[in-house]
Amino acid sequence: MKFFEKVLAAKNAKVAEGSFDYVDFEEGFGDEKLVALAHKAGANVVRSHHKFDGPVRNLKAKLRELAKSGDVAKVAFMPRNLGDVAKVFAEDLGDVPRVVCAMGAQGFATRALASRFGSLWTYASVGGLGSIGHITPYELVRDFRFRSVSQSAALYGVTGWPLEKTRSPELHNAAFANEDEDAVMVPFPAKTAKEAFAFMKAMGMRGMAVTIPHKFAIMPLLDKIDKFAQKVGAVNTVVCEKGKYVGYNTDVEGFAEALSSFAGTLSGKSAALLGDGGAAQAVKVALKTLGVKFKVFHRATPPQGYDILVNATPVDPIPDYKFTGRELVYDLRYVPEVTPLMARAAKAGCRVENGFSMLRAQARGQQRHFVV
């Protein structure tokens, strides 16, 4: 407390005038004299409460309690699930000047959409705090349109698990900006498709991009599946159309475009498809459409001799495979930019590419469904 007394005294004496406008005191820290000293120095007092084991019961009452000894009430909590996050947006929080934040990756929407429930500001950092949901101020403004969309902007999301890093918001939000659409996409990791779908509905989202591992499990939850998505057997796009939730698949066109650009002439080429999950279903249809003969290797290592190796799993599934240097290797993952599979293949002399080109192509297809 002596530190704050010294700093505030210096500000009051104009030694540090203009250096800050707010001081943040945790609940229970300091006394009325310290608050009075802050006010005398021209600083507003933020009174904070942090909870790391779930949501705050009766959040409205907690904010009101904190405001009694400060100018702004701040609550940050670690959500147990996406339901805890959705409740923040649904709850009447009153008229107390406030900042509310759900920590961690699942709580990111409360940062990107802070104005929707009356937060005066949000928090970002220059790096190193990703585990509690921070991104850089630049990313918040550039990738999530923090300063350019309204409080009632159309909301879209991208989900999967663990969804440690996704560039879908970057692509879609840039497209929304180019079309001058008042819309924004945010990521929300969900352990199950059921949890993701419930969050989509609770938040009133118009659309959702679906990635590993929910492309199968999301299907029974929807009101309708597009005929092509039924044929593929997987959904990567959900759109709310007149109150009905409809599933589409744009992965096929995305992969076909990306592979054709990467591999060039595909006539006569053969492919080994690694994995048989939701993403692999789209790859199968695309390869058939492109006239590429292929075989699926699920938890098995292919023999040498295939022209193209396509990885549709979240790992390097063939650590014992010996590359000849002639294979073309396409890994649907794009984080990291050079995956372990790609690194091994490139070292052997193979041409390699990650899945960002597919992401870009399938995102264009999603935009056609999102913006109508």
Helices and strands as residue ranges (DSSP letters): H 2-12, E 22-26, H 32-40, E 44-51, H 59-67, E 72-77, H 82-90, E 98-102, G 105-107, H 108-112, G 114-117, G 130-132, H 137-144, E 154-159, H 168-178, E 183-187, H 193-203, E 207-210, G 219-221, E 224-225, H 227-232, E 237-241, E 244-248, H 251-263, E 270-274, H 278-290, E 293-297, E 308-311, E 328-331, H 340-347, E 351-354, H 356-370
